[in-house]
Amino acid sequence: MAVPDFARRSTVGRVYHHRRVLRIMVQRDLRVRYAQSFLGYLWTILDPLAMSLVYFVVFALIFKRAEVGYSPYFLFLITGLLPWQWFNASVVEGARALLAEAKLVRSTRLPRELWVARVVIAKGIEFVLSLPVLIVFTIAYIIRGEAQLDWQLVLIPVGMALQFVLLTGLGLLLSPIQVLVNDTQPVVRIVLRVLFYGTPIIYTVDHAPGWLATVLWFNPMSGILEFYRAGFFQQALRLEPIVISVVMCVGIFVLGRFVFKRLERSVLKEI
């Protein structure tokens, strides 16, 4: 079957043209992940729950500083940690996307971007599968009269779409560099540890000094978390980090696509 012109020209078009192959790859990843784990699906929700509990105990119970976030603080933590889990896992595994299946990447004529998209989509599905825990706690807090929802819940899919663009861009940027530079993976892990505390997950940007708050706006996850949390809390959306986040996510995607195409031949020779 002839490949349409748009599929030959654009990354999105190339991936979309091979969407059936991509679906099979994602299904395989999910089966392998859950088949090789005794607890399977439970790991998807245990990790963010455990981390939320730790930070809740430290800030709300020990230091009595639950005001670093919105109330109820435990719900605030979950709405930040679940998207972060998707972000962290996608960046770590996305950076290794080409190396992890080097033989297939080298021997097939499929667009190499598929391996990056596969990771981001699979981790995104795991994120969606973790949302029931958020729903359960939301219902519990509503029953207790400590939370209420509003129409801005419709912004959650916007946040997911924006995060998908960001993660795909980062995967396209990092995966060829990882093949060519061996030290990329440990650097990525260190940066992610630092970035966790530079992302308003356990606190709000309001609690940072003026200059630091402005710096935090340039973390694209800051604006994305605004979308995720908008429907759960009564605070107004901050437009500055949202606008910056949209611009940065699109910019990172364009940069990632450019770097990926420039380095693709070198990567194929290396692996």
GICORDA-V325292 format. One record per residue. RES is the residue in one small letter. PSI is psi in degrees with one decimal (999 if undefined). D_FIRST is the distance of its C-alpha to the first C-alpha in whole Angstrom. Layout:
BEGIN
RES PSI D_FIRST
RES PSI D_FIRST
END
This chain:
BEGIN
m 134.8 0
a 141.1 4
v 122.3 6
p 154.2 9
d -41.8 12
f -31.1 14
a -29.7 12
r -27.3 13
r -41.7 17
s 151.3 18
t -45.3 19
v -43.5 19
g -41.1 15
r -42.6 14
v -43.2 16
y -38.6 15
h -30.0 11
h 32.4 12
r -31.2 15
r -42.2 14
v -41.6 15
l -42.2 18
r -41.5 19
i -41.1 20
m -42.1 21
v -43.6 24
q -40.0 25
r -44.2 25
d -44.1 27
l -40.5 29
r -44.6 30
v -43.5 31
r -47.2 33
y -26.3 35
a -30.9 35
q 1.3 37
s 132.2 40
f -42.6 43
l -17.2 43
g -120.2 39
y -30.2 39
l -31.0 42
w -27.3 42
t -32.2 40
i -21.7 43
l -40.4 45
d -54.2 45
p -32.0 45
l -44.2 48
a -44.1 50
m -40.0 49
s -41.7 50
l -41.1 53
v -50.8 54
y -32.1 54
f -44.2 56
v -44.7 59
v -50.8 59
f -41.0 59
a -34.1 60
l -43.5 63
i -55.1 64
f -5.8 64
k 42.5 64
r 43.8 62
a -15.4 59
e -2.3 59
v -16.7 57
g -173.6 54
y 160.7 54
s 137.2 56
p 136.1 55
y -36.3 54
f -39.5 53
l -38.3 50
f -43.0 50
l -44.3 49
i -41.4 46
t -16.5 45
g -38.4 44
l -32.8 44
l -49.1 41
p -35.7 39
w -36.6 40
q -41.9 39
w -44.3 36
f -51.6 36
n -48.8 38
a -39.1 36
s -38.8 32
v -45.7 34
v -50.9 35
e -29.7 32
g -35.3 30
a -27.9 32
r 8.9 31
a -40.5 28
l -38.5 26
l -36.1 30
a -31.4 30
e 54.2 26
a -40.0 27
k -44.0 25
l -41.2 22
v -40.7 22
r -34.6 22
s -15.0 20
t 162.8 17
r 13.8 14
l 150.8 14
p 129.4 16
r -18.2 19
e -22.2 20
l -35.5 19
w -30.8 22
v -48.1 24
a -37.0 23
r -45.5 23
v -48.0 27
v -42.5 28
i -43.3 26
a -44.1 28
k -30.5 31
g -38.0 31
i -39.7 30
e -37.3 33
f -46.9 35
v -39.5 34
l -19.1 36
s -10.8 39
l -27.3 40
p -32.1 42
v -35.3 44
l -40.9 44
i -43.0 45
v -48.0 48
f -34.4 50
t -46.6 49
i -41.8 50
a -43.8 53
y -32.6 54
i -43.1 54
i -37.8 56
r -3.0 59
g 19.9 59
e -3.1 57
a 155.1 54
q 150.4 52
l 158.2 49
d -177.6 48
w -19.0 45
q -0.9 44
l -26.0 42
v -12.1 39
l -11.9 39
i -47.6 38
p -30.8 34
v -44.4 34
g -40.4 36
m -43.6 33
a -42.2 30
l -40.6 32
q -36.5 33
f -44.1 29
v -44.7 29
l -48.5 32
l -36.9 31
t -42.7 27
g -44.0 29
l -38.5 31
g -42.8 29
l -32.2 27
l -44.8 30
l -32.1 32
s -43.1 29
p -32.8 29
i -37.5 33
q -37.1 34
v -39.2 32
l -23.2 34
v 110.6 37
n -27.4 39
d 2.4 41
t -44.3 39
q -49.7 39
p -34.1 42
v -42.0 43
v -42.9 40
r -40.6 42
i -45.9 45
v -39.5 44
l -37.1 42
r -44.2 46
v -42.6 47
l -28.8 45
f -44.4 46
y -12.1 49
g 8.2 48
t 133.6 46
p 70.0 48
i -47.1 47
i 2.5 51
y 170.0 53
t 156.3 52
v -27.0 52
d -26.5 55
h -1.6 57
a 149.7 56
p 157.3 58
g -51.7 57
w -37.3 56
l -35.7 54
a -40.9 53
t -40.2 51
v -42.1 50
l -26.1 48
w -28.0 46
f 6.1 44
n 113.6 43
p -24.6 40
m -19.7 40
s -48.6 43
g -36.1 42
i -41.5 39
l -27.0 42
e -41.8 44
f -42.6 41
y -37.3 41
r -12.1 45
a -40.1 45
g -8.4 46
f -22.0 48
f 158.1 51
q -6.3 53
q 145.5 53
a 149.8 51
l 138.8 48
r 115.7 48
l -31.2 46
e -55.5 46
p -28.0 45
i -47.9 42
v -44.9 41
i -41.2 41
s -45.1 39
v -46.7 36
v -42.8 37
m -39.3 37
c -45.4 34
v -41.5 32
g -42.0 33
i -37.9 33
f -45.8 29
v -43.6 29
l -43.7 31
g -43.5 29
r -42.7 26
f -48.8 27
v -41.5 29
f -46.8 26
k -36.3 24
r -34.7 27
l -3.0 28
e -45.3 25
r -41.7 25
s -37.6 29
v -44.3 28
l -34.6 25
k -34.3 28
e -38.4 31
i 999 29
END
